[in-house]
Structure formats: C-alpha cells, structure tokens
Amino acid sequence: MLAVSRGYRKPFKACTKCRLLVPHEAPTCPSCGSTTFTDVWSGVVIIVDPEKSKLAKMLGIEKPGRYALKLGL
Ligand SMILES: [Zn+2]
C-alpha cells in the first residue's frame, strides 16, 4: 500500500463562498446555498460558538460548523 498525499481525495469539499466543509455528495451548501465548491483547501476550523470565537469573526463565519481555513493553493 502506498500513501500518496497528492492523489488523496479529501472527504469534504469546501464552499467557495462561506468555506463550509460539506460532503462530496451534497449538491448545495447547507449554510449559504451556494453550488460552487473546491477540492483545493487546507486546514480545518471547527467553530462551535461564532459569537465568542475571535477566529470566526476574523474569517467572517457566522454559523457553527466545520470550515476550511484556506481555500485554493
Ligand atoms: Zn456556503
């Protein structure tokens, strides 16, 4: 078995509008309704309480969930 990180398919795609990580089979983003996603993302941020999270404010996240820290390459 070879572990090649380049060919690894991430279990989630990231919404390009709000960064929410959603399963590949989801047709639309459950958070913002966008249909534009990217497989190229890195870092995962789990926001539990956007009201109290400085990181959530920094990233412009208003709803709890799992988000990509960085989109694109
Ligand atoms: Zn979204």
N, CA, C, O and the ligand as a Tripos MOL2 file, in Angstrom:
@<TRIPOS>MOLECULE
protein
  293   291    74     0     0
PROTEIN
NO_CHARGES

@<TRIPOS>ATOM
      1 N           0.8440   -1.2080    0.0000 N.3       1 MET1
      2 CA          0.0000    0.0000    0.0000 C.3       1 MET1
      3 C           0.8720    1.2470    0.0000 C.2       1 MET1
      4 O           1.7960    1.3870    0.8010 O.2       1 MET1
      5 N           0.5570    2.1290   -0.9040 N.am      2 LEU2
      6 CA          1.2930    3.3870   -0.9740 C.3       2 LEU2
      7 C           0.4150    4.5310   -0.4730 C.2       2 LEU2
      8 O          -0.7480    4.6500   -0.8580 O.2       2 LEU2
      9 N           0.9710    5.3430    0.3620 N.am      3 ALA3
     10 CA          0.2380    6.5190    0.8260 C.3       3 ALA3
     11 C           0.7670    7.7380    0.0790 C.2       3 ALA3
     12 O           1.8170    8.2870    0.4110 O.2       3 ALA3
     13 N           0.0230    8.1380   -0.9220 N.am      4 VAL4
     14 CA          0.4510    9.2930   -1.7080 C.3       4 VAL4
     15 C          -0.4900   10.4540   -1.4130 C.2       4 VAL4
     16 O          -1.6680   10.4190   -1.7700 O.2       4 VAL4
     17 N           0.0290   11.4570   -0.7740 N.am      5 SER5
     18 CA         -0.8310   12.5550   -0.3360 C.3       5 SER5
     19 C          -1.3770   13.3640   -1.5070 C.2       5 SER5
     20 O          -2.4480   13.9600   -1.4040 O.2       5 SER5
     21 N          -0.6390   13.3880   -2.6310 N.am      6 ARG6
     22 CA         -1.0900   14.1840   -3.7710 C.3       6 ARG6
     23 C          -2.3720   13.6600   -4.3860 C.2       6 ARG6
     24 O          -3.2200   14.4310   -4.8350 O.2       6 ARG6
     25 N          -2.5050   12.3560   -4.4020 N.am      7 GLY7
     26 CA         -3.6810   11.7780   -5.0240 C.3       7 GLY7
     27 C          -4.8120   11.5370   -4.0380 C.2       7 GLY7
     28 O          -5.8480   10.9720   -4.3910 O.2       7 GLY7
     29 N          -4.6120   11.9570   -2.8340 N.am      8 TYR8
     30 CA         -5.6030   11.7050   -1.8010 C.3       8 TYR8
     31 C          -6.8500   12.5580   -1.9990 C.2       8 TYR8
     32 O          -6.7690   13.7750   -2.1670 O.2       8 TYR8
     33 N          -7.9710   11.9150   -1.9770 N.am      9 ARG9
     34 CA         -9.2310   12.6260   -2.1450 C.3       9 ARG9
     35 C          -9.7740   12.9770   -0.7740 C.2       9 ARG9
     36 O         -10.0490   12.0980    0.0420 O.2       9 ARG9
     37 N          -9.9250   14.2550   -0.5310 N.am     10 LYS10
     38 CA        -10.4390   14.6990    0.7550 C.3      10 LYS10
     39 C         -11.8960   14.2720    0.9160 C.2      10 LYS10
     40 O         -12.6470   14.2280   -0.0570 O.2      10 LYS10
     41 N         -12.2850   13.9600    2.1390 N.am     11 PRO11
     42 CA        -13.6750   13.5290    2.3580 C.3      11 PRO11
     43 C         -14.6760   14.6730    2.2030 C.2      11 PRO11
     44 O         -15.8810   14.4420    2.0980 O.2      11 PRO11
     45 N         -14.1780   15.8910    2.1900 N.am     12 PHE12
     46 CA        -15.0830   17.0320    2.0770 C.3      12 PHE12
     47 C         -14.6290   17.9880    0.9850 C.2      12 PHE12
     48 O         -13.4500   18.0560    0.6370 O.2      12 PHE12
     49 N         -15.5900   18.7150    0.4620 N.am     13 LYS13
     50 CA        -15.2690   19.8320   -0.4260 C.3      13 LYS13
     51 C         -15.6190   21.0990    0.3430 C.2      13 LYS13
     52 O         -16.4420   21.0820    1.2580 O.2      13 LYS13
     53 N         -14.9800   22.1980   -0.0460 N.am     14 ALA14
     54 CA        -15.2150   23.4460    0.6660 C.3      14 ALA14
     55 C         -16.0510   24.3940   -0.1740 C.2      14 ALA14
     56 O         -15.7950   24.5660   -1.3660 O.2      14 ALA14
     57 N         -17.0420   25.0040    0.4400 N.am     15 CYS15
     58 CA        -17.8570   26.0140   -0.2270 C.3      15 CYS15
     59 C         -16.9660   27.2350   -0.4630 C.2      15 CYS15
     60 O         -16.3210   27.7320    0.4600 O.2      15 CYS15
     61 N         -16.9380   27.7120   -1.7100 N.am     16 THR16
     62 CA        -16.0550   28.8460   -2.0110 C.3      16 THR16
     63 C         -16.6270   30.1630   -1.4920 C.2      16 THR16
     64 O         -15.9250   31.1730   -1.4330 O.2      16 THR16
     65 N         -17.8660   30.1440   -1.1270 N.am     17 LYS17
     66 CA        -18.4970   31.3770   -0.6550 C.3      17 LYS17
     67 C         -18.3340   31.5450    0.8600 C.2      17 LYS17
     68 O         -17.9320   32.6090    1.3310 O.2      17 LYS17
     69 N         -18.6500   30.4830    1.6220 N.am     18 CYS18
     70 CA        -18.5990   30.6310    3.0810 C.3      18 CYS18
     71 C         -17.5820   29.6920    3.7350 C.2      18 CYS18
     72 O         -17.4590   29.6880    4.9600 O.2      18 CYS18
     73 N         -16.8460   28.8910    2.9390 N.am     19 ARG19
     74 CA        -15.7940   27.9940    3.4180 C.3      19 ARG19
     75 C         -16.3030   26.7550    4.1680 C.2      19 ARG19
     76 O         -15.4930   25.9580    4.6410 O.2      19 ARG19
     77 N         -17.5950   26.5820    4.2840 N.am     20 LEU20
     78 CA        -18.1110   25.4170    4.9930 C.3      20 LEU20
     79 C         -17.6550   24.1330    4.2990 C.2      20 LEU20
     80 O         -17.6580   24.0490    3.0710 O.2      20 LEU20
     81 N         -17.2670   23.1420    5.0900 N.am     21 LEU21
     82 CA        -16.8860   21.8530    4.5230 C.3      21 LEU21
     83 C         -18.1220   20.9700    4.4570 C.2      21 LEU21
     84 O         -18.7790   20.7260    5.4690 O.2      21 LEU21
     85 N         -18.4290   20.4950    3.2600 N.am     22 VAL22
     86 CA        -19.6070   19.6530    3.0740 C.3      22 VAL22
     87 C         -19.1990   18.3580    2.3780 C.2      22 VAL22
     88 O         -18.1920   18.3350    1.6710 O.2      22 VAL22
     89 N         -19.9680   17.2700    2.5660 N.am     23 PRO23
     90 CA        -19.6420   16.0050    1.8930 C.3      23 PRO23
     91 C         -19.7220   16.1630    0.3770 C.2      23 PRO23
     92 O         -20.4790   16.9890   -0.1310 O.2      23 PRO23
     93 N         -18.9280   15.3570   -0.3440 N.am     24 HIS24
     94 CA        -18.8800   15.4660   -1.8020 C.3      24 HIS24
     95 C         -20.2390   15.2780   -2.4620 C.2      24 HIS24
     96 O         -20.5000   15.8480   -3.5220 O.2      24 HIS24
     97 N         -21.0940   14.4930   -1.8530 N.am     25 GLU25
     98 CA        -22.3840   14.2030   -2.4890 C.3      25 GLU25
     99 C         -23.4080   15.3270   -2.3190 C.2      25 GLU25
    100 O         -24.4610   15.3130   -2.9550 O.2      25 GLU25
    101 N         -23.0970   16.2950   -1.4620 N.am     26 ALA26
    102 CA        -24.0460   17.3940   -1.2520 C.3      26 ALA26
    103 C         -24.0610   18.3350   -2.4590 C.2      26 ALA26
    104 O         -23.0140   18.8520   -2.8480 O.2      26 ALA26
    105 N         -25.2410   18.5630   -3.0590 N.am     27 PRO27
    106 CA        -25.3180   19.4170   -4.2630 C.3      27 PRO27
    107 C         -25.2140   20.9020   -3.9490 C.2      27 PRO27
    108 O         -24.7000   21.6730   -4.7600 O.2      27 PRO27
    109 N         -25.6920   21.3050   -2.7900 N.am     28 THR28
    110 CA        -25.6260   22.7160   -2.4170 C.3      28 THR28
    111 C         -25.0970   22.8660   -0.9980 C.2      28 THR28
    112 O         -25.1700   21.9410   -0.1880 O.2      28 THR28
    113 N         -24.5710   24.0310   -0.7190 N.am     29 CYS29
    114 CA        -24.0720   24.3150    0.6220 C.3      29 CYS29
    115 C         -25.2550   24.5000    1.5710 C.2      29 CYS29
    116 O         -26.1240   25.3340    1.3180 O.2      29 CYS29
    117 N         -25.2980   23.7370    2.6530 N.am     30 PRO30
    118 CA        -26.4270   23.8630    3.5770 C.3      30 PRO30
    119 C         -26.4160   25.1790    4.3480 C.2      30 PRO30
    120 O         -27.4120   25.5510    4.9670 O.2      30 PRO30
    121 N         -25.3090   25.8660    4.3070 N.am     31 SER31
    122 CA        -25.2120   27.1190    5.0480 C.3      31 SER31
    123 C         -25.6380   28.3280    4.2150 C.2      31 SER31
    124 O         -26.4670   29.1240    4.6530 O.2      31 SER31
    125 N         -25.0690   28.4670    3.0100 N.am     32 CYS32
    126 CA        -25.3460   29.6650    2.2110 C.3      32 CYS32
    127 C         -26.0740   29.3620    0.9060 C.2      32 CYS32
    128 O         -26.4700   30.2860    0.1960 O.2      32 CYS32
    129 N         -26.2560   28.0830    0.5790 N.am     33 GLY33
    130 CA        -26.9950   27.7160   -0.6230 C.3      33 GLY33
    131 C         -26.1800   27.7690   -1.9020 C.2      33 GLY33
    132 O         -26.7170   27.5530   -2.9880 O.2      33 GLY33
    133 N         -24.8890   28.0540   -1.7860 N.am     34 SER34
    134 CA        -24.0280   28.1360   -2.9620 C.3      34 SER34
    135 C         -23.8170   26.7530   -3.5750 C.2      34 SER34
    136 O         -23.8720   25.7390   -2.8800 O.2      34 SER34
    137 N         -23.5740   26.7280   -4.8870 N.am     35 THR35
    138 CA        -23.3120   25.4540   -5.5520 C.3      35 THR35
    139 C         -21.8720   25.4050   -6.0540 C.2      35 THR35
    140 O         -21.5120   24.5170   -6.8260 O.2      35 THR35
    141 N         -21.0590   26.3440   -5.6230 N.am     36 THR36
    142 CA        -19.6670   26.3870   -6.0430 C.3      36 THR36
    143 C         -18.7680   25.8690   -4.9250 C.2      36 THR36
    144 O         -18.7440   26.4050   -3.8160 O.2      36 THR36
    145 N         -18.0340   24.8150   -5.2510 N.am     37 PHE37
    146 CA        -17.1700   24.1920   -4.2570 C.3      37 PHE37
    147 C         -15.7680   23.9990   -4.8050 C.2      37 PHE37
    148 O         -15.5550   24.0380   -6.0170 O.2      37 PHE37
    149 N         -14.8220   23.7920   -3.9160 N.am     38 THR38
    150 CA        -13.4730   23.4690   -4.3510 C.3      38 THR38
    151 C         -12.9150   22.3010   -3.5390 C.2      38 THR38
    152 O         -13.2010   22.1440   -2.3520 O.2      38 THR38
    153 N         -12.1170   21.4970   -4.2140 N.am     39 ASP39
    154 CA        -11.4540   20.3840   -3.5410 C.3      39 ASP39
    155 C         -10.1000   20.8270   -3.0090 C.2      39 ASP39
    156 O          -9.4470   20.1190   -2.2420 O.2      39 ASP39
    157 N          -9.6990   22.0160   -3.4390 N.am     40 VAL40
    158 CA         -8.3850   22.5050   -3.0350 C.3      40 VAL40
    159 C          -8.5360   23.4370   -1.8400 C.2      40 VAL40
    160 O          -8.8610   24.6170   -1.9740 O.2      40 VAL40
    161 N          -8.2920   22.8690   -0.6830 N.am     41 TRP41
    162 CA         -8.3810   23.6560    0.5470 C.3      41 TRP41
    163 C          -7.4610   23.0250    1.5690 C.2      41 TRP41
    164 O          -7.0500   21.8740    1.4190 O.2      41 TRP41
    165 N          -7.1380   23.7770    2.6080 N.am     42 SER42
    166 CA         -6.2940   23.2090    3.6520 C.3      42 SER42
    167 C          -6.6610   23.7920    5.0100 C.2      42 SER42
    168 O          -7.1120   24.9310    5.1250 O.2      42 SER42
    169 N          -6.4550   22.9860    6.0110 N.am     43 GLY43
    170 CA         -6.7310   23.4110    7.3730 C.3      43 GLY43
    171 C          -8.2180   23.3290    7.6850 C.2      43 GLY43
    172 O          -9.0550   23.6950    6.8600 O.2      43 GLY43
    173 N          -8.5340   22.8540    8.8650 N.am     44 VAL44
    174 CA         -9.9380   22.7410    9.2650 C.3      44 VAL44
    175 C         -10.1470   23.5670   10.5340 C.2      44 VAL44
    176 O          -9.3960   23.4500   11.5020 O.2      44 VAL44
    177 N         -11.1720   24.3940   10.5060 N.am     45 VAL45
    178 CA        -11.5350   25.1660   11.6900 C.3      45 VAL45
    179 C         -12.9170   24.7030   12.1190 C.2      45 VAL45
    180 O         -13.8590   24.7160   11.3260 O.2      45 VAL45
    181 N         -13.0340   24.2970   13.3650 N.am     46 ILE46
    182 CA        -14.3580   23.9270   13.8590 C.3      46 ILE46
    183 C         -14.8560   25.0580   14.7460 C.2      46 ILE46
    184 O         -14.2950   25.3390   15.8050 O.2      46 ILE46
    185 N         -15.9180   25.6940   14.2870 N.am     47 ILE47
    186 CA        -16.4950   26.8170   15.0190 C.3      47 ILE47
    187 C         -17.7110   26.3100   15.7900 C.2      47 ILE47
    188 O         -18.6880   25.8480   15.2020 O.2      47 ILE47
    189 N         -17.6320   26.4040   17.0990 N.am     48 VAL48
    190 CA        -18.7290   25.9300   17.9350 C.3      48 VAL48
    191 C         -19.6340   27.1050   18.3100 C.2      48 VAL48
    192 O         -20.8600   27.0120   18.2460 O.2      48 VAL48
    193 N         -19.0030   28.2010   18.6990 N.am     49 ASP49
    194 CA        -19.7510   29.3710   19.1280 C.3      49 ASP49
    195 C         -19.2150   30.6180   18.4210 C.2      49 ASP49
    196 O         -18.3080   31.2820   18.9230 O.2      49 ASP49
    197 N         -19.7840   30.9320   17.2530 N.am     50 PRO50
    198 CA        -19.2690   32.0610   16.4560 C.3      50 PRO50
    199 C         -19.3100   33.3860   17.2110 C.2      50 PRO50
    200 O         -18.4960   34.2740   16.9600 O.2      50 PRO50
    201 N         -20.2500   33.5150   18.1260 N.am     51 GLU51
    202 CA        -20.3810   34.7430   18.9000 C.3      51 GLU51
    203 C         -19.1440   35.0210   19.7450 C.2      51 GLU51
    204 O         -18.7250   36.1670   19.9090 O.2      51 GLU51
    205 N         -18.5710   33.9480   20.2750 N.am     52 LYS52
    206 CA        -17.4520   34.0960   21.1980 C.3      52 LYS52
    207 C         -16.0990   33.8310   20.5680 C.2      52 LYS52
    208 O         -15.0640   34.0380   21.2010 O.2      52 LYS52
    209 N         -16.1020   33.3700   19.3170 N.am     53 SER53
    210 CA        -14.8500   32.9930   18.6840 C.3      53 SER53
    211 C         -14.2210   34.1540   17.9090 C.2      53 SER53
    212 O         -14.8290   34.7160   16.9980 O.2      53 SER53
    213 N         -13.0050   34.4940   18.2900 N.am     54 LYS54
    214 CA        -12.2850   35.5510   17.5800 C.3      54 LYS54
    215 C         -11.9470   35.0900   16.1690 C.2      54 LYS54
    216 O         -11.9750   35.8760   15.2210 O.2      54 LYS54
    217 N         -11.6290   33.8100   16.0450 N.am     55 LEU55
    218 CA        -11.2690   33.2390   14.7470 C.3      55 LEU55
    219 C         -12.4660   33.3130   13.7950 C.2      55 LEU55
    220 O         -12.3100   33.6310   12.6160 O.2      55 LEU55
    221 N         -13.6440   33.0210   14.3090 N.am     56 ALA56
    222 CA        -14.8610   33.0790   13.4980 C.3      56 ALA56
    223 C         -15.0750   34.4960   12.9760 C.2      56 ALA56
    224 O         -15.4420   34.6920   11.8180 O.2      56 ALA56
    225 N         -14.8450   35.4660   13.8270 N.am     57 LYS57
    226 CA        -15.0080   36.8690   13.4170 C.3      57 LYS57
    227 C         -13.9860   37.2330   12.3560 C.2      57 LYS57
    228 O         -14.2860   37.9240   11.3820 O.2      57 LYS57
    229 N         -12.7580   36.7440   12.5730 N.am     58 MET58
    230 CA        -11.6760   37.0230   11.6460 C.3      58 MET58
    231 C         -11.9790   36.4500   10.2570 C.2      58 MET58
    232 O         -11.6820   37.0720    9.2380 O.2      58 MET58
    233 N         -12.5700   35.2670   10.2380 N.am     59 LEU59
    234 CA        -12.8640   34.5890    8.9840 C.3      59 LEU59
    235 C         -14.2470   34.9610    8.4400 C.2      59 LEU59
    236 O         -14.6240   34.5370    7.3480 O.2      59 LEU59
    237 N         -14.9860   35.7420    9.1970 N.am     60 GLY60
    238 CA        -16.3150   36.1440    8.7620 C.3      60 GLY60
    239 C         -17.3440   35.0310    8.8360 C.2      60 GLY60
    240 O         -18.2870   34.9920    8.0450 O.2      60 GLY60
    241 N         -17.1590   34.1190    9.7970 N.am     61 ILE61
    242 CA        -18.0620   32.9770    9.9540 C.3      61 ILE61
    243 C         -19.1350   33.3140   10.9840 C.2      61 ILE61
    244 O         -18.8370   33.7620   12.0910 O.2      61 ILE61
    245 N         -20.3860   33.0890   10.5980 N.am     62 GLU62
    246 CA        -21.4890   33.4510   11.4890 C.3      62 GLU62
    247 C         -22.2660   32.2580   12.0200 C.2      62 GLU62
    248 O         -23.0480   32.3790   12.9630 O.2      62 GLU62
    249 N         -22.0380   31.0890   11.3950 N.am     63 LYS63
    250 CA        -22.7710   29.9040   11.8400 C.3      63 LYS63
    251 C         -21.8110   28.8370   12.3200 C.2      63 LYS63
    252 O         -20.7220   28.7000   11.7630 O.2      63 LYS63
    253 N         -22.1890   28.0700   13.3490 N.am     64 PRO64
    254 CA        -21.3120   26.9930   13.8190 C.3      64 PRO64
    255 C         -21.1380   25.9360   12.7390 C.2      64 PRO64
    256 O         -22.0460   25.7020   11.9400 O.2      64 PRO64
    257 N         -19.9870   25.3060   12.7150 N.am     65 GLY65
    258 CA        -19.7410   24.2600   11.7250 C.3      65 GLY65
    259 C         -18.2690   24.0330   11.5160 C.2      65 GLY65
    260 O         -17.4220   24.5670   12.2320 O.2      65 GLY65
    261 N         -17.9840   23.2220   10.5120 N.am     66 ARG66
    262 CA        -16.5960   22.8750   10.1880 C.3      66 ARG66
    263 C         -16.2180   23.6190    8.9080 C.2      66 ARG66
    264 O         -16.8770   23.4670    7.8790 O.2      66 ARG66
    265 N         -15.1840   24.4010    8.9760 N.am     67 TYR67
    266 CA        -14.8110   25.2570    7.8510 C.3      67 TYR67
    267 C         -13.3660   25.0120    7.4110 C.2      67 TYR67
    268 O         -12.5290   24.5580    8.1920 O.2      67 TYR67
    269 N         -13.0990   25.3250    6.1440 N.am     68 ALA68
    270 CA        -11.7300   25.2750    5.6370 C.3      68 ALA68
    271 C         -11.0240   26.5580    6.0270 C.2      68 ALA68
    272 O         -11.5820   27.6500    5.9210 O.2      68 ALA68
    273 N          -9.7840   26.4090    6.4810 N.am     69 LEU69
    274 CA         -9.0210   27.5790    6.8950 C.3      69 LEU69
    275 C          -8.5340   28.3500    5.6720 C.2      69 LEU69
    276 O          -8.5460   29.5810    5.6460 O.2      69 LEU69
    277 N          -8.1020   27.5910    4.6510 N.am     70 LYS70
    278 CA         -7.5450   28.2230    3.4680 C.3      70 LYS70
    279 C          -8.1370   27.5840    2.2160 C.2      70 LYS70
    280 O          -8.2150   26.3600    2.1080 O.2      70 LYS70
    281 N          -8.5500   28.4210    1.2800 N.am     71 LEU71
    282 CA         -9.0580   27.9270    0.0090 C.3      71 LEU71
    283 C          -8.0160   28.1390   -1.0710 C.2      71 LEU71
    284 O          -7.2410   29.0930   -1.0100 O.2      71 LEU71
    285 N          -7.9900   27.2700   -2.0440 N.am     72 GLY72
    286 CA         -7.0440   27.4070   -3.1480 C.3      72 GLY72
    287 C          -5.6760   26.8720   -2.7730 C.2      72 GLY72
    288 O          -5.5050   26.2370   -1.7320 O.2      72 GLY72
    289 N          -4.7140   27.1330   -3.6270 N.am     73 LEU73
    290 CA         -3.3710   26.5980   -3.4010 C.3      73 LEU73
    291 C          -2.5490   27.5110   -2.5030 C.2      73 LEU73
    292 O          -1.3920   27.2100   -2.2100 O.2      73 LEU73
    293 ZN        -21.5000   28.0500    1.7000 Zn       74 ZN74
@<TRIPOS>BOND
     1     1     2 1
     2     2     3 1
     3     3     4 2
     4     3     5 am
     5     5     6 1
     6     6     7 1
     7     7     8 2
     8     7     9 am
     9     9    10 1
    10    10    11 1
    11    11    12 2
    12    11    13 am
    13    13    14 1
    14    14    15 1
    15    15    16 2
    16    15    17 am
    17    17    18 1
    18    18    19 1
    19    19    20 2
    20    19    21 am
    21    21    22 1
    22    22    23 1
    23    23    24 2
    24    23    25 am
    25    25    26 1
    26    26    27 1
    27    27    28 2
    28    27    29 am
    29    29    30 1
    30    30    31 1
    31    31    32 2
    32    31    33 am
    33    33    34 1
    34    34    35 1
    35    35    36 2
    36    35    37 am
    37    37    38 1
    38    38    39 1
    39    39    40 2
    40    39    41 am
    41    41    42 1
    42    42    43 1
    43    43    44 2
    44    43    45 am
    45    45    46 1
    46    46    47 1
    47    47    48 2
    48    47    49 am
    49    49    50 1
    50    50    51 1
    51    51    52 2
    52    51    53 am
    53    53    54 1
    54    54    55 1
    55    55    56 2
    56    55    57 am
    57    57    58 1
    58    58    59 1
    59    59    60 2
    60    59    61 am
    61    61    62 1
    62    62    63 1
    63    63    64 2
    64    63    65 am
    65    65    66 1
    66    66    67 1
    67    67    68 2
    68    67    69 am
    69    69    70 1
    70    70    71 1
    71    71    72 2
    72    71    73 am
    73    73    74 1
    74    74    75 1
    75    75    76 2
    76    75    77 am
    77    77    78 1
    78    78    79 1
    79    79    80 2
    80    79    81 am
    81    81    82 1
    82    82    83 1
    83    83    84 2
    84    83    85 am
    85    85    86 1
    86    86    87 1
    87    87    88 2
    88    87    89 am
    89    89    90 1
    90    90    91 1
    91    91    92 2
    92    91    93 am
    93    93    94 1
    94    94    95 1
    95    95    96 2
    96    95    97 am
    97    97    98 1
    98    98    99 1
    99    99   100 2
   100    99   101 am
   101   101   102 1
   102   102   103 1
   103   103   104 2
   104   103   105 am
   105   105   106 1
   106   106   107 1
   107   107   108 2
   108   107   109 am
   109   109   110 1
   110   110   111 1
   111   111   112 2
   112   111   113 am
   113   113   114 1
   114   114   115 1
   115   115   116 2
   116   115   117 am
   117   117   118 1
   118   118   119 1
   119   119   120 2
   120   119   121 am
   121   121   122 1
   122   122   123 1
   123   123   124 2
   124   123   125 am
   125   125   126 1
   126   126   127 1
   127   127   128 2
   128   127   129 am
   129   129   130 1
   130   130   131 1
   131   131   132 2
   132   131   133 am
   133   133   134 1
   134   134   135 1
   135   135   136 2
   136   135   137 am
   137   137   138 1
   138   138   139 1
   139   139   140 2
   140   139   141 am
   141   141   142 1
   142   142   143 1
   143   143   144 2
   144   143   145 am
   145   145   146 1
   146   146   147 1
   147   147   148 2
   148   147   149 am
   149   149   150 1
   150   150   151 1
   151   151   152 2
   152   151   153 am
   153   153   154 1
   154   154   155 1
   155   155   156 2
   156   155   157 am
   157   157   158 1
   158   158   159 1
   159   159   160 2
   160   159   161 am
   161   161   162 1
   162   162   163 1
   163   163   164 2
   164   163   165 am
   165   165   166 1
   166   166   167 1
   167   167   168 2
   168   167   169 am
   169   169   170 1
   170   170   171 1
   171   171   172 2
   172   171   173 am
   173   173   174 1
   174   174   175 1
   175   175   176 2
   176   175   177 am
   177   177   178 1
   178   178   179 1
   179   179   180 2
   180   179   181 am
   181   181   182 1
   182   182   183 1
   183   183   184 2
   184   183   185 am
   185   185   186 1
   186   186   187 1
   187   187   188 2
   188   187   189 am
   189   189   190 1
   190   190   191 1
   191   191   192 2
   192   191   193 am
   193   193   194 1
   194   194   195 1
   195   195   196 2
   196   195   197 am
   197   197   198 1
   198   198   199 1
   199   199   200 2
   200   199   201 am
   201   201   202 1
   202   202   203 1
   203   203   204 2
   204   203   205 am
   205   205   206 1
   206   206   207 1
   207   207   208 2
   208   207   209 am
   209   209   210 1
   210   210   211 1
   211   211   212 2
   212   211   213 am
   213   213   214 1
   214   214   215 1
   215   215   216 2
   216   215   217 am
   217   217   218 1
   218   218   219 1
   219   219   220 2
   220   219   221 am
   221   221   222 1
   222   222   223 1
   223   223   224 2
   224   223   225 am
   225   225   226 1
   226   226   227 1
   227   227   228 2
   228   227   229 am
   229   229   230 1
   230   230   231 1
   231   231   232 2
   232   231   233 am
   233   233   234 1
   234   234   235 1
   235   235   236 2
   236   235   237 am
   237   237   238 1
   238   238   239 1
   239   239   240 2
   240   239   241 am
   241   241   242 1
   242   242   243 1
   243   243   244 2
   244   243   245 am
   245   245   246 1
   246   246   247 1
   247   247   248 2
   248   247   249 am
   249   249   250 1
   250   250   251 1
   251   251   252 2
   252   251   253 am
   253   253   254 1
   254   254   255 1
   255   255   256 2
   256   255   257 am
   257   257   258 1
   258   258   259 1
   259   259   260 2
   260   259   261 am
   261   261   262 1
   262   262   263 1
   263   263   264 2
   264   263   265 am
   265   265   266 1
   266   266   267 1
   267   267   268 2
   268   267   269 am
   269   269   270 1
   270   270   271 1
   271   271   272 2
   272   271   273 am
   273   273   274 1
   274   274   275 1
   275   275   276 2
   276   275   277 am
   277   277   278 1
   278   278   279 1
   279   279   280 2
   280   279   281 am
   281   281   282 1
   282   282   283 1
   283   283   284 2
   284   283   285 am
   285   285   286 1
   286   286   287 1
   287   287   288 2
   288   287   289 am
   289   289   290 1
   290   290   291 1
   291   291   292 2
@<TRIPOS>SUBSTRUCTURE
     1 MET1         2 RESIDUE 1 A MET
     2 LEU2         6 RESIDUE 1 A LEU
     3 ALA3        10 RESIDUE 1 A ALA
     4 VAL4        14 RESIDUE 1 A VAL
     5 SER5        18 RESIDUE 1 A SER
     6 ARG6        22 RESIDUE 1 A ARG
     7 GLY7        26 RESIDUE 1 A GLY
     8 TYR8        30 RESIDUE 1 A TYR
     9 ARG9        34 RESIDUE 1 A ARG
    10 LYS10       38 RESIDUE 1 A LYS
    11 PRO11       42 RESIDUE 1 A PRO
    12 PHE12       46 RESIDUE 1 A PHE
    13 LYS13       50 RESIDUE 1 A LYS
    14 ALA14       54 RESIDUE 1 A ALA
    15 CYS15       58 RESIDUE 1 A CYS
    16 THR16       62 RESIDUE 1 A THR
    17 LYS17       66 RESIDUE 1 A LYS
    18 CYS18       70 RESIDUE 1 A CYS
    19 ARG19       74 RESIDUE 1 A ARG
    20 LEU20       78 RESIDUE 1 A LEU
    21 LEU21       82 RESIDUE 1 A LEU
    22 VAL22       86 RESIDUE 1 A VAL
    23 PRO23       90 RESIDUE 1 A PRO
    24 HIS24       94 RESIDUE 1 A HIS
    25 GLU25       98 RESIDUE 1 A GLU
    26 ALA26      102 RESIDUE 1 A ALA
    27 PRO27      106 RESIDUE 1 A PRO
    28 THR28      110 RESIDUE 1 A THR
    29 CYS29      114 RESIDUE 1 A CYS
    30 PRO30      118 RESIDUE 1 A PRO
    31 SER31      122 RESIDUE 1 A SER
    32 CYS32      126 RESIDUE 1 A CYS
    33 GLY33      130 RESIDUE 1 A GLY
    34 SER34      134 RESIDUE 1 A SER
    35 THR35      138 RESIDUE 1 A THR
    36 THR36      142 RESIDUE 1 A THR
    37 PHE37      146 RESIDUE 1 A PHE
    38 THR38      150 RESIDUE 1 A THR
    39 ASP39      154 RESIDUE 1 A ASP
    40 VAL40      158 RESIDUE 1 A VAL
    41 TRP41      162 RESIDUE 1 A TRP
    42 SER42      166 RESIDUE 1 A SER
    43 GLY43      170 RESIDUE 1 A GLY
    44 VAL44      174 RESIDUE 1 A VAL
    45 VAL45      178 RESIDUE 1 A VAL
    46 ILE46      182 RESIDUE 1 A ILE
    47 ILE47      186 RESIDUE 1 A ILE
    48 VAL48      190 RESIDUE 1 A VAL
    49 ASP49      194 RESIDUE 1 A ASP
    50 PRO50      198 RESIDUE 1 A PRO
    51 GLU51      202 RESIDUE 1 A GLU
    52 LYS52      206 RESIDUE 1 A LYS
    53 SER53      210 RESIDUE 1 A SER
    54 LYS54      214 RESIDUE 1 A LYS
    55 LEU55      218 RESIDUE 1 A LEU
    56 ALA56      222 RESIDUE 1 A ALA
    57 LYS57      226 RESIDUE 1 A LYS
    58 MET58      230 RESIDUE 1 A MET
    59 LEU59      234 RESIDUE 1 A LEU
    60 GLY60      238 RESIDUE 1 A GLY
    61 ILE61      242 RESIDUE 1 A ILE
    62 GLU62      246 RESIDUE 1 A GLU
    63 LYS63      250 RESIDUE 1 A LYS
    64 PRO64      254 RESIDUE 1 A PRO
    65 GLY65      258 RESIDUE 1 A GLY
    66 ARG66      262 RESIDUE 1 A ARG
    67 TYR67      266 RESIDUE 1 A TYR
    68 ALA68      270 RESIDUE 1 A ALA
    69 LEU69      274 RESIDUE 1 A LEU
    70 LYS70      278 RESIDUE 1 A LYS
    71 LEU71      282 RESIDUE 1 A LEU
    72 GLY72      286 RESIDUE 1 A GLY
    73 LEU73      290 RESIDUE 1 A LEU
    74 ZN74       293 GROUP 0 **** ****
